[in-house]
Amino acid sequence: ATEDLYRRPLHPYTQGLLDSVPRLGQNKADIKLSSMPGHIPALDALPPACIFSPRCPLALERCLKVRPSLEFAPVGSQGRRIRCHRWREIHQGRVSPRRAAPAASKSIPPQRDAGTVLAVQDVEKHYPIRASLGELLRGRRAPALRAVDGVSLEIERGRTLGLVGESGSGKTTLARAIIGLVGSTGGSMELLGIPLPRKLSARRLETLRRLQIVFQNPEEALNPYLSIGEALR
C-alpha cells in the first residue's frame, strides 16, 4: 500500500525522493534540503546494471555489473515489487538507505532595517490612442491607455515581492518600465538610493548590471532564432 511505501521505503531511490521533500516547520536558514547527487542518465546511455547504481549510497560491485530482477517483497499489508539487490538487508535493518544528513546551513539572523533596494513612486505608463476623425473634428484629445497608473512599491534587502494580478493588469509593463525596456511616462524610481532614469540609454552601466531579469522558463521564454535585442523588444 502507499502508506507502507512512505513509512518504510526499501529502495535507496525511493528514500532519496522522500528525503528531498521539504517539511513543514523547517527553514532553509536552519537546515539544508537533502538532494541526490548526479543526474538521471540519458536513455541512450543507460548503465548496463542497476540504473541508479552510479548515484546510490549503498551500491556494491554487484550493483554496477548485474541488473537486479523485479522481486516481490512480502512487506506491509499487500506487499510490493522492488528492483534492488539489497532490499532484504534494508528490510531487516542491516543497512539504511538514508544518506548522511546534509550539513546545517549557517544561521542567518533576521535583517532589520536592512535598507530599501528598489523604490517605485507613482510610476505611470500611458500609451496614446490615435484619435478618431470625429474627435479630431470636435477638437477632443483621444484618451490614453493607462497600462500602469500610479504604482508605488518598495523592496527591502533580503525580501522577495510577488506581484499578482489578472491578465492585462499591467504586471509585465511595470516590470519592463523598472528594467527600462519601456520608458515610463510618470513617477520616479530608485535603485539603492540612486535615481533610475526612465530611458534605458540614460542609465549607468553599473546600474544595468545590477538590475536584470531572471526568466522563469528561459528555454521557452527565449527564442534561440532571435537576437538578444529582438527578444527583449
C-alpha positions in Angstrom: 0.0 0.0 0.0 1.0 3.6 -0.5 1.2 4.2 3.3 3.6 1.2 3.7 5.9 2.7 1.0 6.0 6.1 2.8 6.6 4.5 6.2 9.3 2.0 5.1 10.9 2.6 1.7 13.0 -0.4 0.7 14.8 1.2 -2.3 17.5 3.9 -1.9 16.0 5.9 -4.7 12.6 6.0 -3.0 14.3 7.0 0.2 16.1 9.8 -1.6 12.9 11.1 -3.1 11.2 11.2 0.3 14.1 12.9 2.0 14.1 15.7 -0.6 10.5 16.7 0.3 10.5 20.0 2.4 9.0 19.5 5.8 6.6 21.9 7.5 8.3 23.9 10.1 11.7 23.6 8.6 13.5 26.8 7.5 16.2 26.9 4.8 18.2 29.1 7.1 18.4 26.2 9.7 18.6 23.1 7.6 19.8 22.3 4.1 17.4 20.4 1.9 18.5 16.9 1.0 19.2 16.0 -2.6 20.5 13.1 -4.6 23.8 13.7 -6.4 24.4 13.2 -10.1 22.0 13.3 -13.0 19.4 11.0 -14.5 21.1 9.0 -17.3 20.1 9.6 -20.9 18.0 6.9 -22.5 20.8 6.1 -25.0 23.4 5.8 -22.2 21.8 3.7 -19.5 24.1 1.8 -17.2 24.3 -1.9 -18.0 23.2 -2.9 -14.5 21.2 -1.0 -11.9 20.2 2.4 -13.4 20.5 4.0 -10.0 23.8 2.4 -9.0 26.1 5.4 -10.0 24.2 7.6 -7.6 23.2 5.0 -4.9 24.8 5.3 -1.4 24.5 1.5 -1.0 25.9 0.4 -4.3 28.2 -2.6 -4.3 30.3 -4.0 -7.1 27.4 -6.4 -8.0 25.1 -3.4 -8.4 27.4 -2.0 -11.0 27.6 -5.2 -13.0 24.3 -7.2 -12.6 20.9 -5.8 -13.3 18.6 -6.6 -10.4 15.4 -8.6 -11.1 12.0 -7.4 -10.2 11.1 -9.2 -7.0 8.0 -9.5 -4.8 8.7 -8.2 -1.3 6.2 -9.6 1.2 6.1 -6.5 3.4 3.3 -4.3 4.5 -0.4 -5.2 4.1 -0.2 -6.1 0.4 3.5 -6.5 -0.4 5.2 -4.7 -3.2 7.6 -5.3 -6.1 11.1 -3.9 -5.9 14.2 -4.0 -8.1 17.2 -3.8 -5.8 19.9 -6.3 -4.8 19.9 -5.0 -1.2 16.2 -4.7 -0.3 16.3 -7.6 2.1 19.2 -6.0 4.1 17.2 -2.8 4.2 14.1 -4.6 5.3 16.0 -6.4 8.1 17.6 -3.1 9.2 21.1 -4.2 8.5 21.7 -1.2 6.2 19.9 2.1 5.9 19.0 3.7 2.5 19.3 7.1 4.0 22.2 9.3 3.1 24.1 11.3 5.7 22.1 14.3 6.8 23.3 17.4 5.0 25.2 19.9 7.0 23.0 22.6 8.6 23.0 25.9 6.9 24.7 28.8 8.6 22.2 30.5 10.8 21.2 33.8 9.2 19.9 36.4 11.7 16.8 38.3 10.6 17.7 41.5 8.9 16.0 44.5 10.3 16.3 48.0 8.8 18.4 46.4 6.0 17.6 49.3 3.7 15.5 49.6 0.6 16.9 48.1 -2.6 14.2 49.3 -5.0 11.7 52.1 -4.5 9.0 52.9 -7.1 6.8 56.0 -6.6 3.7 56.8 -8.6 5.0 55.2 -11.8 2.8 55.5 -14.8 2.9 54.1 -18.3 0.3 55.6 -20.6 0.0 54.7 -24.3 -1.5 57.2 -26.6 -4.5 56.2 -28.7 -5.0 57.6 -32.1 -7.9 60.0 -32.2 -10.9 59.2 -34.4 -12.0 61.6 -37.2 -14.9 62.7 -35.1 -12.7 63.5 -32.1 -10.4 65.5 -34.4 -13.3 67.5 -35.9 -14.6 68.2 -32.4 -11.1 69.2 -31.1 -11.1 66.5 -28.5 -8.0 64.7 -27.3 -8.1 60.9 -27.6 -7.9 59.2 -24.2 -4.7 57.4 -23.3 -4.4 53.7 -22.5 -3.4 53.6 -18.8 -1.4 50.3 -18.7 0.2 51.3 -15.4 -1.3 54.2 -13.4 0.3 55.5 -10.2 2.0 52.3 -8.8 4.2 52.6 -5.7 6.2 49.9 -4.0 9.4 49.2 -2.0 11.5 46.1 -1.9 13.9 45.8 1.1 17.1 43.9 1.1 16.7 40.2 1.6 13.0 40.3 0.7 11.0 39.0 -2.3 7.9 40.8 -3.7 5.2 38.9 -5.5 3.1 41.0 -7.9 -0.2 39.3 -8.5 -2.9 40.4 -10.9 -5.2 39.3 -13.7 -4.0 39.1 -17.3 -3.7 42.6 -18.8 -3.5 44.4 -15.4 0.0 45.8 -16.2 2.3 43.5 -14.3 4.7 42.9 -17.2 4.5 46.6 -18.3 5.5 47.7 -14.8 8.4 45.2 -14.8 9.6 46.4 -18.2 9.4 50.0 -17.0 11.5 49.2 -14.0 14.1 47.4 -16.1 14.0 50.2 -18.7 12.7 48.2 -21.7 9.9 50.7 -21.9 10.0 54.3 -20.8 7.6 55.3 -18.0 5.5 58.4 -18.6 5.4 59.5 -15.0 6.7 58.8 -11.5 10.1 58.1 -10.1 12.3 55.0 -9.3 15.4 54.5 -7.2 17.8 51.6 -7.0 19.9 51.5 -3.8 19.1 55.2 -3.3 20.2 56.2 -6.8 17.6 57.6 -9.2 16.7 55.4 -12.2 16.3 57.4 -15.4 13.3 56.4 -17.4 15.2 55.8 -20.6 17.5 52.8 -20.7 20.1 54.7 -22.6 20.5 57.2 -19.8 21.2 54.6 -17.1 24.8 53.9 -16.0 26.5 50.6 -16.9 26.8 49.6 -13.3 23.0 50.0 -12.9 22.3 47.9 -15.9 24.4 45.1 -14.4 22.6 45.2 -11.1 19.1 45.3 -12.4 18.4 42.3 -14.6 15.6 39.8 -15.5 15.6 36.2 -14.5 13.2 34.3 -16.7 11.1 31.6 -15.1 11.4 29.2 -18.1 14.3 30.6 -20.2 14.2 27.6 -22.6 10.6 28.6 -23.5 10.8 32.4 -23.0 13.8 33.0 -25.2 13.6 32.1 -28.9 17.0 30.8 -30.0 16.4 32.1 -33.5 16.1 35.7 -32.3 19.0 38.0 -31.4 19.1 39.3 -27.8 17.8 42.7 -28.9 14.9 41.2 -30.8 14.0 39.0 -27.9 14.0 42.0 -25.5 11.8 44.1 -27.8 
